[in-house]
Amino acid sequence: MIEKLIERFFEAASMQRWNDHIRPVELTELDKQAHKMVIAYVIAKIEEDRNEGISINWINLIEGLVFEFLYRLVLTDIKPPVFHRMLAERREELNAHVLKELKDDLDALQNKEFKVKFEEYFSYSPNTLERRILRAAHYLATNWEFKIIYHSAPFIYGIEKTKENIENQIEDHYDLIGVQKILLGKKSYGFVDLCGQLRFQKRWAHSPRVPETSVLGHMLIVAITAYLCTIEMEITPCEKRIYNNFFAGLFHDLPEVSTRDIIHPVKNAADLEDIIKDYENERMKEEVLPLIPKTWHDEMRYFTEDEFKNKFKENEIIKKGIEFKDLNEKYNREEFSPLDGELIKACDKLAAFIEANSSIKYGITSKYLEEAREKSYINYKGINISGTDFGRIFDYFYKKKW
């Protein structure tokens, strides 16, 4: 049962960052974590490219992001400087508190290894490449936010000290070539910055809603949900399948950086769907892909084109529309690079449902939210997709009292 963890991650949409500073825009923990993972992806890919001898453990990178996000959700009220000092000096007490708070959520998972890995992750801190990448991504994402804060109110007491601390932390990771390239402010930074702009594109812009969520935050919810569904499969998914499902979820709405968040009644209209899709692909080719190395283009297209179709690769040829059973029995191996597109679609619909349902239960509603909630609930009632009982998950959120 993953619904309680999904609910906990979604709560980050209500967690305000920099709430002791003047903020010209809303900055939430969910958006920060999403941006952090985008940056981690860029740094890790650059590290792999610069030296064939360097191997990134992508599963460790994904797990690290999920674990650190979950840990921070429990300790959200502690200011970062205090949090990091407590983590250094009182790690065991903090770990015990977090595990106590998350016990029921973690015990509900079928994959018992998740809880074991979560406990081990915080019991000691080896200086692995994946952890260093995540730390670097954390401070770069923080710095991206801080520039907005700093230019809005550079006169605030203590802000220069905050600026110095962030810059010092980034400098400590300057040996990572990805950090150097991002700080150059050229192509790599352009991609990171472009993704960051998805923090300002609000979902359901035509309707009042609480909490408001951004396109970028939505993408992370889809990615984490897809990851949880994948590791909960009855069969053991190959590592490439976990990688593909997570990053396909993370980047599935990337074309919206050029088109904005188009509402489903418009996006799925029979006479507009193909036009919109063609335009998204065109803008991806002209605006987004030039910002990343050409060696990444095929992978990014794999994540963002026909993103809701099950697929795999055979001799570099992409085969689409594969049954889930066949993905499990025939193509669940690294060399086939399997991707559960139907699962990504279900996670996308679930995230949209939670967004609408949450606002309605908070008392902020509209006909668009109510119609979307009811339609999604009916469509997924009793439905199992890629081994996940989505009917049960939709039912949990629909019937939950707030």
C-alpha positions as CSV (number, residue, x, y, z in Angstrom):
1,M,0.0,0.0,0.0
2,I,1.7,3.1,-1.2
3,E,-1.1,5.6,-0.8
4,K,0.0,7.0,2.6
5,L,3.5,7.7,1.2
6,I,2.0,9.4,-1.8
7,E,-0.1,11.5,0.5
8,R,2.9,12.5,2.6
9,F,4.9,13.5,-0.5
10,F,2.0,15.6,-1.8
11,E,1.9,17.5,1.5
12,A,5.2,19.1,0.4
13,A,3.1,21.3,-1.9
14,S,1.9,23.2,1.2
15,M,5.3,23.5,2.8
16,Q,6.6,27.1,2.3
17,R,10.3,27.8,1.8
18,W,12.1,31.0,2.8
19,N,9.1,32.0,4.9
20,D,11.2,34.3,7.0
21,H,12.3,36.3,3.9
22,I,10.5,38.6,1.4
23,R,9.4,36.3,-1.4
24,P,8.1,37.8,-4.7
25,V,6.9,34.3,-5.7
26,E,5.7,31.2,-3.8
27,L,8.5,28.7,-3.1
28,T,7.5,25.3,-1.9
29,E,9.4,22.2,-0.8
30,L,7.8,20.0,-3.5
31,D,9.1,22.3,-6.2
32,K,12.6,22.5,-4.6
33,Q,12.9,18.7,-4.5
34,A,11.7,18.4,-8.1
35,H,14.3,21.0,-9.2
36,K,16.9,19.2,-7.2
37,M,16.3,15.9,-9.0
38,V,16.5,17.6,-12.4
39,I,19.8,19.1,-11.4
40,A,21.1,15.8,-10.1
41,Y,20.2,14.2,-13.4
42,V,22.2,16.8,-15.3
43,I,25.2,16.5,-13.0
44,A,25.2,12.6,-13.1
45,K,24.8,12.4,-16.9
46,I,27.8,14.8,-17.3
47,E,29.9,12.8,-14.9
48,E,29.1,9.6,-16.9
49,D,30.0,11.4,-20.2
50,R,33.3,12.8,-19.1
51,N,34.9,9.5,-18.1
52,E,33.8,6.1,-19.2
53,G,35.4,4.7,-16.1
54,I,32.9,6.5,-13.9
55,S,29.7,4.6,-13.3
56,I,26.7,6.2,-11.7
57,N,24.5,4.0,-9.6
58,W,21.2,5.5,-10.7
59,I,19.1,3.4,-8.4
60,N,21.1,4.8,-5.4
61,L,20.7,8.3,-6.8
62,I,16.9,7.9,-7.1
63,E,16.6,6.2,-3.7
64,G,18.7,8.9,-2.1
65,L,16.4,11.6,-3.5
66,V,13.3,9.8,-2.2
67,F,14.8,9.0,1.2
68,E,16.1,12.6,1.8
69,F,12.8,14.1,0.7
70,L,10.9,11.8,3.0
71,Y,13.3,12.5,5.9
72,R,12.9,16.3,5.4
73,L,9.1,16.0,5.3
74,V,9.1,14.7,8.9
75,L,11.5,17.4,10.1
76,T,10.0,20.3,8.0
77,D,9.7,22.8,10.8
78,I,13.4,22.8,11.6
79,K,15.3,25.6,9.8
80,P,18.1,24.4,7.5
81,P,21.1,25.6,9.5
82,V,19.7,24.0,12.7
83,F,18.7,20.9,10.8
84,H,22.2,20.3,9.4
85,R,23.8,20.9,12.8
86,M,21.4,18.5,14.5
87,L,22.1,16.0,11.8
88,A,25.8,16.2,12.5
89,E,25.5,16.2,16.3
90,R,22.3,14.3,17.1
91,R,21.9,11.9,14.2
92,E,20.7,8.9,16.2
93,E,18.0,10.8,18.0
94,L,16.8,12.4,14.7
95,N,16.8,9.0,13.0
96,A,14.8,7.4,15.8
97,H,12.2,10.2,15.6
98,V,11.8,10.0,11.8
99,L,11.5,6.2,11.8
100,K,8.9,6.3,14.5
101,E,6.8,8.8,12.5
102,L,7.1,6.8,9.3
103,K,6.8,3.3,10.8
104,D,3.2,2.7,9.7
105,D,3.8,4.1,6.2
106,L,6.9,2.0,5.6
107,D,5.4,-1.2,7.1
108,A,2.5,-0.9,4.7
109,L,4.8,-1.5,1.7
110,Q,5.1,-4.9,0.2
111,N,8.7,-4.2,-0.6
112,K,10.3,-4.6,2.8
113,E,13.7,-3.8,1.4
114,F,12.6,-0.1,1.1
115,K,12.4,0.3,4.8
116,V,15.7,-1.5,5.4
117,K,17.5,0.8,2.9
118,F,15.9,3.9,4.3
119,E,17.2,3.0,7.8
120,E,20.7,2.2,6.5
121,Y,20.8,5.4,4.4
122,F,20.7,7.7,7.5
123,S,22.6,5.4,9.9
124,Y,25.9,6.4,8.3
125,S,26.9,8.8,5.5
126,P,29.6,7.4,3.2
127,N,30.9,10.0,0.8
128,T,29.7,8.2,-2.4
129,L,29.5,9.9,-5.7
130,E,25.7,9.7,-5.7
131,R,25.4,11.4,-2.3
132,R,27.8,14.1,-3.4
133,I,25.7,14.7,-6.6
134,L,22.6,15.0,-4.5
135,R,24.3,17.4,-2.1
136,A,25.5,19.5,-5.0
137,A,22.1,19.5,-6.6
138,H,20.5,20.5,-3.2
139,Y,22.7,23.6,-2.9
140,L,22.3,24.5,-6.6
141,A,18.6,24.3,-6.3
142,T,18.7,26.3,-3.1
143,N,20.9,28.9,-4.8
144,W,18.5,29.2,-7.7
145,E,15.7,30.1,-5.3
146,F,18.0,32.3,-3.2
147,K,18.8,34.5,-6.2
148,I,15.1,35.4,-6.4
149,I,15.1,36.2,-2.7
150,Y,18.3,38.1,-2.7
151,H,17.5,40.4,-5.6
152,S,14.1,41.2,-4.0
153,A,15.5,42.3,-0.7
154,P,19.3,42.4,-0.4
155,F,19.0,44.6,2.7
156,I,17.5,42.0,5.0
157,Y,19.7,41.3,8.0
158,G,21.8,38.2,7.7
159,I,21.2,37.7,4.0
160,E,24.9,38.2,3.1
161,K,25.8,35.5,5.5
162,T,23.3,33.1,3.9
163,K,24.6,34.0,0.5
164,E,28.2,33.2,1.6
165,N,27.2,29.9,3.2
166,I,25.4,28.7,0.0
167,E,28.3,29.7,-2.2
168,N,30.8,27.9,0.1
169,Q,28.7,24.7,0.0
170,I,28.6,24.8,-3.8
171,E,32.4,25.5,-4.0
172,D,32.9,22.3,-1.9
173,H,31.4,20.4,-4.9
174,Y,33.3,22.2,-7.6
175,D,35.3,19.0,-8.5
176,L,32.1,17.7,-10.1
177,I,32.3,18.8,-13.7
178,G,28.5,19.1,-13.9
179,V,28.6,21.7,-11.1
180,Q,31.2,23.7,-13.1
181,K,29.2,23.6,-16.3
182,I,26.0,24.7,-14.6
183,L,27.9,27.6,-12.9
184,L,29.2,28.7,-16.3
185,G,25.7,29.9,-17.0
186,K,25.7,28.4,-20.6
187,K,23.8,25.5,-22.1
188,S,23.6,23.2,-19.0
189,Y,22.4,26.1,-16.9
190,G,19.9,27.0,-19.6
191,F,18.3,23.5,-19.2
192,V,18.3,23.7,-15.4
193,D,16.8,27.2,-15.6
194,L,14.2,26.3,-18.2
195,C,13.0,23.4,-16.0
196,G,13.0,25.8,-13.0
197,Q,10.6,28.0,-14.8
198,L,8.0,25.1,-14.6
199,R,7.9,26.1,-10.9
200,F,6.0,29.2,-11.9
201,Q,3.5,27.4,-14.3
202,K,0.6,26.6,-12.1
203,R,-1.6,23.5,-12.6
204,W,-5.3,24.1,-13.2
205,A,-4.6,27.8,-13.9
206,H,-8.3,28.3,-14.9
207,S,-9.5,27.3,-11.5
208,P,-8.9,28.4,-7.9
209,R,-7.3,25.6,-5.9
210,V,-5.6,24.9,-2.6
211,P,-2.8,24.0,-2.4
212,E,-1.6,25.3,-5.7
213,T,0.8,23.0,-7.4
214,S,3.2,23.7,-10.2
215,V,3.9,21.7,-13.3
216,L,7.4,20.9,-11.9
217,G,6.1,19.7,-8.6
218,H,3.4,17.6,-10.3
219,M,6.2,16.0,-12.4
220,L,8.0,14.8,-9.2
221,I,4.8,13.4,-7.7
222,V,4.3,11.4,-10.9
223,A,8.0,10.2,-10.8
224,I,7.9,9.1,-7.2
225,T,4.5,7.4,-7.6
226,A,5.8,5.6,-10.6
227,Y,8.9,4.6,-8.7
228,L,6.9,3.2,-5.8
229,C,4.6,1.3,-8.1
230,T,7.5,-0.2,-9.9
231,I,9.3,-1.4,-6.8
232,E,6.0,-2.9,-5.6
233,M,5.6,-5.1,-8.6
234,E,5.3,-8.8,-7.9
235,I,8.3,-9.5,-10.2
236,T,11.6,-7.9,-9.5
237,P,12.0,-5.0,-12.0
238,C,15.3,-4.6,-13.7
239,E,17.3,-1.5,-12.8
240,K,16.8,0.1,-16.2
241,R,13.0,-0.3,-15.8
242,I,13.1,1.5,-12.4
243,Y,15.3,4.2,-14.0
244,N,13.1,4.7,-17.0
245,N,9.9,4.8,-15.1
246,F,11.2,7.4,-12.6
247,F,12.7,9.7,-15.2
248,A,9.9,9.3,-17.6
249,G,7.6,10.5,-14.8
250,L,10.0,13.3,-14.0
251,F,10.2,14.6,-17.5
252,H,6.8,13.6,-19.0
253,D,5.5,17.2,-18.9
254,L,8.8,18.9,-20.0
255,P,7.3,20.0,-23.3
256,E,4.9,22.2,-21.3
257,V,7.8,24.6,-20.7
258,S,6.9,25.9,-24.2
259,T,3.2,25.2,-24.4
260,R,2.1,25.9,-20.7
261,D,-0.2,23.5,-18.8
262,I,-3.0,22.8,-21.3
263,I,-6.2,21.6,-19.6
264,H,-7.3,18.0,-20.5
265,P,-10.6,18.9,-22.2
266,V,-8.5,21.0,-24.7
267,K,-5.5,18.8,-24.9
268,N,-7.6,15.6,-25.5
269,A,-10.0,17.2,-28.0
270,A,-10.1,15.0,-31.1
271,D,-9.4,17.9,-33.4
272,L,-6.6,19.4,-31.3
273,E,-4.7,16.5,-29.8
274,D,-2.5,15.8,-32.8
275,I,-1.8,19.5,-33.4
276,I,-0.8,20.1,-29.8
277,K,1.4,17.0,-29.7
278,D,3.2,18.0,-33.0
279,Y,3.7,21.5,-31.6
280,E,5.2,20.1,-28.3
281,N,7.6,17.9,-30.2
282,E,8.6,20.8,-32.4
283,R,9.3,23.1,-29.4
284,M,11.2,20.3,-27.7
285,K,13.4,20.0,-30.7
286,E,14.0,23.7,-31.1
287,E,14.1,25.0,-27.5
288,V,14.9,22.2,-25.1
289,L,17.0,19.6,-26.7
290,P,19.7,22.1,-27.9
291,L,20.4,22.8,-24.2
292,I,21.5,19.2,-23.5
293,P,24.3,17.2,-25.1
294,K,23.3,15.3,-28.3
295,T,24.1,12.0,-26.7
296,W,21.2,12.6,-24.3
297,H,18.6,13.4,-27.0
298,D,17.4,9.9,-27.7
299,E,16.9,9.2,-24.0
300,M,15.0,12.5,-23.5
301,R,12.8,11.7,-26.5
302,Y,12.2,8.2,-25.1
303,F,10.9,9.8,-21.9
304,T,8.8,12.5,-23.5
305,E,7.4,11.1,-26.8
306,D,4.6,8.6,-26.7
307,E,5.3,8.8,-22.9
308,F,2.1,6.9,-22.0
309,K,2.8,3.8,-24.1
310,N,4.5,0.7,-22.8
311,K,7.7,0.2,-24.8
312,F,11.1,-1.3,-25.0
313,K,14.2,-1.1,-27.3
314,E,15.6,-3.9,-29.4
315,N,18.7,-3.2,-31.5
316,E,18.0,0.5,-30.9
317,I,14.6,0.2,-32.4
318,I,11.7,1.3,-30.1
319,K,8.8,-1.1,-29.9
320,K,5.6,0.5,-28.5
321,G,2.2,-0.7,-27.3
322,I,3.5,-3.7,-25.5
323,E,1.3,-5.6,-23.0
324,F,2.4,-5.4,-19.4
325,K,2.5,-9.2,-19.2
326,D,5.1,-9.2,-22.1
327,L,7.1,-6.5,-20.4
328,N,7.4,-8.7,-17.4
329,E,7.9,-12.1,-19.0
330,K,10.0,-11.2,-22.1
331,Y,11.5,-7.7,-21.8
332,N,12.3,-7.1,-18.1
333,R,16.0,-7.0,-18.8
334,E,18.6,-4.2,-19.0
335,E,19.3,-4.6,-22.7
336,F,15.6,-4.0,-23.6
337,S,15.3,-0.7,-21.6
338,P,11.6,-1.4,-20.7
339,L,9.3,1.6,-19.8
340,D,5.8,1.2,-18.3
341,G,4.1,4.1,-20.2
342,E,0.6,3.0,-19.1
343,L,1.8,3.2,-15.5
344,I,3.2,6.7,-16.1
345,K,-0.2,7.7,-17.4
346,A,-2.1,6.3,-14.4
347,C,0.3,8.0,-12.0
348,D,-0.3,11.3,-14.0
349,K,-4.0,10.9,-13.7
350,L,-3.7,10.0,-10.0
351,A,-1.6,13.1,-9.3
352,A,-4.2,15.3,-11.1
353,F,-7.0,13.6,-9.1
354,I,-5.3,14.2,-5.8
355,E,-4.8,17.9,-6.8
356,A,-8.5,18.3,-7.5
357,N,-9.7,16.2,-4.6
358,S,-7.5,18.0,-2.0
359,S,-8.8,21.4,-3.0
360,I,-12.4,20.3,-2.9
361,K,-11.9,18.8,0.5
362,Y,-10.3,22.1,1.7
363,G,-13.5,23.9,0.5
364,I,-12.0,25.5,-2.6
365,T,-13.8,24.1,-5.6
366,S,-15.1,24.8,-9.1
367,K,-17.0,22.9,-11.7
368,Y,-13.7,22.0,-13.4
369,L,-12.3,20.4,-10.3
370,E,-15.5,18.5,-9.5
371,E,-15.9,17.2,-13.0
372,A,-12.3,16.1,-13.2
373,R,-12.4,14.4,-9.8
374,E,-15.6,12.5,-10.6
375,K,-14.5,11.5,-14.0
376,S,-11.2,10.2,-12.8
377,Y,-12.7,8.3,-9.9
378,I,-15.2,6.5,-12.2
379,N,-12.6,5.8,-14.9
380,Y,-10.2,4.1,-12.4
381,K,-12.7,2.4,-10.2
382,G,-11.6,-1.3,-9.8
383,I,-8.7,-0.8,-12.3
384,N,-5.4,-2.5,-12.0
385,I,-2.5,-1.1,-14.2
386,S,0.9,-2.6,-14.4
387,G,0.3,-4.6,-11.3
388,T,-0.9,-1.7,-9.2
389,D,-4.5,-1.5,-7.8
390,F,-5.2,2.1,-8.8
391,G,-8.9,1.6,-8.0
392,R,-8.0,1.1,-4.4
393,I,-5.7,4.1,-4.3
394,F,-8.3,6.4,-5.9
395,D,-10.8,5.1,-3.5
396,Y,-8.5,5.9,-0.5
397,F,-8.2,9.5,-1.5
398,Y,-11.8,9.9,-2.6
399,K,-13.3,8.6,0.7
400,K,-10.6,9.9,3.1
401,K,-12.0,12.4,5.6
402,W,-9.8,15.5,6.2
